[in-house]
Amino acid sequence: MTRLQGNNSNRSILVIGTLIAAALIALALFAVNGKEPKTAAGAGLNGNFNLASQPFSGQADAPVTVTVIEDFKCPVCKTFEETITPELKSKYVDSGKVKMYTLVWPFLAENARLPEDDSKYAAQASRCVYDQGGNDAFNTFKNILFRAQGDETTVWATKARLKELAGNVEGLDQGKFANCLDTDATAAQVDATEKMISDAQVNHTPTVFVNGKEVMTAQGQSSYLLADVSRAIDEALK
């Protein structure tokens, strides 16, 4: 009986010593890194974008900011805009809880090595519309572009086609728009936005951020569900 008690005591000391050693290692790692390591479930990009001159929908003083990275040639972005954005607008934007920004990242035409960079043409055209007509005009034109979207492997957003589509934006000065597009007047703004997105290490479209934190898709899903974005917004509203 005495020997058994002694063995149990030794085992207890060994376990306690192991736990103490593990705790000391964890503290050392924390001290070196300055922060706790993220778990896989909490991993994600931080999108601390400068949104001061970017188009959005909703009220400027809304407490939660949603930022969506899109290319007008991206078919998954088209699906997002047609199925998820209207629900978010109805539930959160129209009630003053959320403002939704669009950052245009024109990369698909270049990736596909198309003879003309119509991703960039579309981005520049949307910026021409925004600079002239503001948020409402931009959001109208954005919806028109996605409805008119062609195959991502073909050049469909030519400057001529973009001028035709812009003709459907009420109140837009078409001559001014055409000159803006033809002279690439917004190219520098588009390039600056593209650099900001690349610097944030975004690598796909659409990518969604809520208050600067990337929204992760549901496990096993390659694209967003309404529940993914809603869950992140509801958490930010708490």
Secondary structure by P-SEA (a helix, b strand, c coil): caaaaaaaaaaaaaaaaaaaaaaaaaaaaaaaacccccccccbbbbcccccccccccccccccbbbbbbbbcccaaaaaaaaccaaaaaacccccccbbbbbbbbcccccccccccaaaaaaaaaaaaaaacccaaaaaaaaaaaaaaccccccccccaaaaaaaaccccccaaaaaaaaaaaccaaaaaaaaaaaaaaaccccccbbbcccbbbbcccccccccaaaaaaaaaaaac
